[in-house]
Amino acid sequence: MAFHEAAHNEGFWEHLEHFIIKYWFLILVVIFCIYLWNKGLFYPFIQKGVLPLIGTIILGRLAWKLWVHYIQQDFISGIDFVLLEIVPPRDVLRSPRAMELFITNALYHWSMKGGKEEYWQGAVWFWFSLEIASIEGQVHFYIRTPTRVRSLIETQMYAQYPQAQIKEVEDYTLAVDKISKDSAWNGWGCEFGLRKHQAFPVSTYVDFGLDDDPKEEYKVDPISPVIELFGSMQKGEQMWLQIVITPSKKEYHTHGTWFGTHDWIIESQNVIKEMMRPYTRRQKGVEEGEYALEIRVPDFYKNTVKFMSAKTSKLGFETGIRVMYVAKKEKFNANKRRDLRLIFRQYAKADSNEFWRINSAQPDFYSGIFTASPKTVMLLANRMLREYRERQFFHEPLHQKIFSQAYWRWPIPEVFTIDNIIKAYAHPHTFVLNTEELATIWHFPGQILKVPTLERIESKEAAPPTNLPI
């Protein structure tokens, strides 16, 4: 009896010690406030000490945010971008694993930035845009990149696809000047998010058996529906897809700490742990006070947990996806909007995740109940065009941050129109996709896809024989 009582007391003091270590700062604040209260100094201290300090912190925080935004925009304005068209070879015999290796080696530019670089020079990590565009049915693959890393992208692309052709081209979006009541163009666009937490992956080329390099006639390529739809555009119609990526650097607050943070991998593991909480129990250890966690994953969760664990084994990119359909007003087909927003349905995994349409340029954008006017819809489409042209998901302009839909929700955007004050901007949503998922939604289709409007290199290039006479 005495032994159990001693063990109980030992456990109590151990928990008390952990509590003091974890919340020592809060305990000191409480003790200080009690002291001021007893001396009759509590209210004067709040009025003359705390309130001015809070005001100074708020103004200082605002000034800091404005400074960082200013120097980052100044740094970004000095980045030269180039649009490269990648013409795939006539015979693509390699699986999307080759594209995954290209994305890993050429586009993952993660590096530590010092305080001077980040907060004085405004240095930001480079971002890239992987694109597929149909210009009146002619399908093209593009990569938009800073010129500083162009040579790396070219060498890594040739390493995986030696017969491909890479050429610098003019931005195809410039052919559409604007979308408005007075212009010749009409358009519609949307962005894509994930239906569930980013810890849950979508279907990848591995799920379609393309990692085993099956014979060409047995391949089921998930990118085929996208290329077929894009290849069906008629004269006066265009359809665009962009996947804007940068190495994932987002940090999440670690629960139970004041300032602790963790990356997307630990966050995904936390999601798995929370999902498995009902199926977790403590097991006593060999010695007193020791224990271990036993998790019994039910059968209906085994595949999901396996997919989630596999996702964190590869590099992750913060990703934003946007699509647009633009056409001359006399050629605009409203039915193409439905076709475009369903192009990622083949990547849906019922027990895991799927892409989900968000931020559509259509009448229910603000409320979902009261439809917006045709003038507002044109405004939304023109904004979508501008954001597509700027490949904008990261480092958006200050006015777009301030008047984001994340803060100005209905009915405010409808009451205060652009003619009076302003209409809220779409809040960009990004999420983490790993290299396997990215290579699945952006890679060159194999020979089985015979789309005549997909430009390919028709003849193989080879080096001359070494024994030619000089």
N, C-alpha and C positions, 0 to 999 in steps of 0.2 A: 504494500500500500504506500509506504513511504517512498519507495523507488519511483512509482508512477507519479506521485505528487511532485517529487523533485524533477522528473522529466518534464512534467507539465510546466513547472515554474521556469525551467531552462528554456523551453520553447517560447514562453511569454517574453522573457528578457531578450531573446534572440529577435523576435518580431519587433519589439520596442526599439532595439538597436537599428534594425533596418529602416524603421519608420523615421528615426531621427536623422540617419544618414541621407535619406531620400528627400525629406522635407525640412532640412535644417534652416534654409533661408526663410521659409514661411513661418517657422516657429520663432525665429528672431524678430520678424515683423510683428507678430502677435504680442510678444513680450514687450517690444518697444511701444506699441500702441497702448497697452495696459499701463505702462509706466507714465506715459503722457496723460492718460485719463486720470490717474491718481494725483498727479501734480496740477491738474486743471489747465494743461497746455494743449489738449488735444485739438480743440476747434481753432485756436490761433495758429497752430502748426499747419492744419489743413488749409486754412485761408491764405496764409502768408508763405507757406513752404511748398505744399503739395500741388495746389492748383497752378501756380506759376511754372512749377517743374513740368506738370503734365502738358501745359500749353507750349512750353519750349520743346518738349519731346515731339509733340505733334507737328509743329512748324519745322523742326529739324528733319523729321522723317519725310515730310513733303518736299522740302528743299533737296534732300538727298535723292529722292525718287526722280525729281525733275533733272537734277544734274546727271545722274546715270543715264536717263533717257536721252538727254542732249548729246552726251559724248558718244553713246552708242550709235545714234543716228548719224553723227558726224563720221564715225568710223565706217559705218555701212555705206555712206555716200561715196567713200573712196574705193569700194570694192567693184571691180570690173567683172561683169558676168558675160558669158558667151553661151549661145545655144548650139549644141552639137547634135546633128542628126546621125543616128546609127543605122546604116543600111545593113540588115542581116544577110548572111550568105544564103545562097539558094538551097543548100542542104544543111539544115540545122540538125545534127545527129546527137547533140549533147543534151543531157537532161537539164532542168532548171538549177541543178546543183552548181553548174558552171556559173550561172548568173549570181547565185548566192556567194560564190567565192569572189566574183568581181565586186559585189556590193561590200563585202567584208574588207577587201584589200584596198579598194579605191575610194570609198565614201565614208569610212569610219575614222574621222579625224578628231579623236578625243585627246585632249591634252590639258595639263594643269596650267592655269593662268594666274600669275602673281597679282598682287594688289595694284601695282602700277599699271600693268597691262589692262586689267579689268575695270578699274575705277578711275584711272587717269587718262588712259588712251582709249577706253571704251571698246576694247577688243571683244569680239563675239565669235563663237564657233561658226564655221562655214555651214551653210545648208545647201542642199541639192534638190533638184526637181526631176523626177523620172516621169516622162510624159508619153502618151500615145495620142496622136491627133489624126483625124480624118478630114481632109480638105476635099470636099466634093467626091468622097468615096475613096480617095487615095490615102492609104494608111501609112503613117510614119512614126518611127520611134525617136524620141529626143531625150537628151540630158542637158539641163541647164546647170552650169557650174561656174564658180569663180575662175578667172583665167589663170590664177596662180597654180591651180592643181589640174589644169587641162592636160598636161603631158602625162601625169600619173593616170588619169582616167583613160587616155588613149592607149597607153602601154598595157594597162590591166585588161582593157577590153580586147585588144589584140591577143593577149596571152590566153584568153578563154575562147575567142572566136577569131582565129587568124585570118579567115577569109572575109570578115566584115569590112565595111567601109565607113569611115568617120569623116564628116565634113562640117565646117562651120556654116550656119545658115541664118537668115534673117528671122526674127521672131514672127511666127505665123499669126499671132494674136493682133498684130498691128494692122492687119487688113480689115479688121472690124473697128471702125473709129469709135463708135459709142452706140448705146442702145437707148433710144428715147422716142418720143412721139414724132420728132421731125427727122430722125435718121432713117436710113434704108434697111436697118437691121432690127430683128427681134431676137430675143434669147431667153433661155431658162437655164438655171444652174442650181446645184446643191452641193453640200458637203456630206461626208460620211463619218459617222462615229461608230463605236462599238456598242452592241446591245447590252453587254454585261461588262464587268470590270475587265481591264486589260490583262489581268492575270490569266483569263480564259482565252486560249488561242482559237483562231479560225482554221478551217481546213487548209492544208498545204499540199504541195506536190507529192509529198510522201504518202499522204492519204489516198492520192490517186495512183499510186504505184509507179510514179515516174522516177523515183530514186533508184530503181532496179534496171533502168534503161531497157524497157521492153521493146520488142520489135515495133517498127513504125505503125503497122496496121493494127496493133493492139493498144496503142496509146490513147488515153483519154485526157486531153489537155484542157485544164480549166480556163485558160485564157482564150480558147477558141471562140466562145460566145461573144466576148468583147470585140475581137477582131472582125468577126462576121457582122456584128451590128454596125461597127464603124465603117466597114466596107460597103454597107448598103446605102450610105448617104448619096443623095442626088445633087445635081448641079444647083448651086446656090445654098447648099447646106454644109455645115461643119459640125463636128463633134469632138470634144477635147476631154482628156483625162490627165490630171497631174497628181503625183504622189510626192509631197514635199517632206524631206527628211533631214534630221540632224542627229548626231549621237545623243542618246538620252542622258541628260544631266539633271533632271528634276529630282529634288529631294523631298522626302516625306517625313513628317514629324514622328518621332519615336515616342509612343505612349509610355507614360511613367517617368519621363525625363523633362527637364526644363527646355533645353536647347538641342537635344539629341536628334539626329536625322539619319535616314537610311535611303538606299537607292531602290529602284523599281524591282530588283530581284528579291530583296528582303520584304518589300511590300507584297509581292506575289506570294511569297512563302507565308506571310501573315494571313493572307486571304485563305490559303489552304488550311492553315491551323484553325482559323475561325470556322471554316466550313466543317472541319472534322471535330469540333469541340463536343458535339453530342455523342461522339463515338470514341472519346478519349477518357481514360481513367488512370488514376495513380496506382502504381505497383510498389509495394514496400521493398526497400533494398536489403542487402545482407546485414549492414550495420544499422544501429539505431539512428533515426533521423534522415536516412537516405531513402530516396524514392526515384522511380523512373516512370515515364509516361508510356502507356500502351495505347496505340491507336489501331482500332479494328475498322478498316475501310470497308463499308458495305459494297456489295457487288455492283450496285447501280452507280457508284461513285468511282470505281476503280479506273475506268477509261479516262474520266475527266481529270482525276488527280495525275494520272500518267501524262496526259497532254500538257497540263499546267506545269509539271516538273520539267518536261522536255523543253518548254518554251524558254525557261530561264537558263538553259544550258548554252544558248547562243547570244551573240551580241544584239543589243536592243537599240532601236532608233525611235526618237520622238517623231511621230508621223501625223501629217494632215493630208486628207484626200478631198479633192474637189473635181467636179465634172461640169461641163457646159455644153449646151446645144444652141448654136446660133445659126440663123438663116435669114436670107432676104425676106422681107415681110410677105411678099406674095408666095414664097415657098415654105414658110414656117408651118410645120405640122405639129400640133399640140400633142398628138399621140406619141411622138418620139420622146416626150418627157418621161412617160411611164416606162418605155423601153430602156431609157438611160438609167433610171433609178433602180432598175432590177439587174444591172449587169454584174453585181457581186453576189447574187443569190447562190451561185454554185459553191461559194466559199463558206456557206452557213454550216455549222456543226451543231446539231440539235441539242446535244448534251454539253456543249461548250460555249461557243460564241458565234456572232455573225455581224456583218456590217449593217449599219442602220442609217437611213437618210435623215439629215438634219439641215437646218438653215436654208430651206428651199426658197427660191425667188418666186413666190406665188402668194395669192391673196390671204392665206391663213398664217402667214409668217409671224405676225405680231400676236394675234389672239387665238386663232383656231376656231373662233366662234363668229366674230364679225369680220367679214372679208374686207380686204383693203381695196382701194380704188385702183383702176387701171394705171393711173399716174404713179401711184406708189409701187405697183408691181414693176413698172418700167424702171423706177429708181432702184429697186432691189436688184434687178437684172444687170443694170449698169454698174452697180457696186460690185456685184459678183464678177463682172468682166474686168474691172480694175484690179480687184484682188487676185484674180487668176493671172492677169498680165504681170503683176508684181511678184507672183509666187509667194503670196503673203499668208503665213501662218505664225511666224515668229517675228517679234520686234515690230508690231503694228504701230501706225502713227498715233501721236498723243491724243488727237481728237477722237480717234476710234476707241482708244482705251477709256477715255473719260465718258463718252456717250455710248458705252457698250450695252447691249441688251441684257448683260448679266446684272446691271444696276438699274436700268431704265426699262421696266417691264410694263406691259399693258395694264391700265389704259393710258399711261403717260405718253408713250410714243404716238398714240392716235389722237390724243387731245392736243398735243403740241406738234403740229406738222412742220415740215421743213420751211414752209412759207411763213410760219409764225416764229418758231424757235428751231426745232430739230427733230429728226427721226432717229431712233436708236440703231446702232450698227450691230450686225451679227457678231456674236462672241465666238472667236475661233476655238474649236475643240481639237486637241491633239491627244494622242495615245501612243503607247509603245507597241511596235511590231518588231519581231526579231528578223534576222536576215533570211530565214527560211520562209517566213510569211511574205516578206517583201519580194523575194525572188519568185514566189508563186503568182503574185498579181502583176508582176512586170518582168517578163522574159520573152524571148523570141520563140514563136510557135514552131513546131517541127514540120516535117514534110507532109504529114497527114492533112494539114490545113492548106487547101489549095484555093486561097483567095487571090484572084488575079490583081486586085487593087492594092495588095500589100507589096511594097517595093522591096525587091531582093537583088542581090548581086547574082547575075545570071551566069557568069563564068568564073571559074576558079583562077586565082592568081598564083603563080609559082615562080620561084627564083630560077634564073638561067643556069644551065649546066656549068659546072666548074671547069670542064675541059674544052671550052670553046677557044678557038685560036684568037690571039690578040692581034 
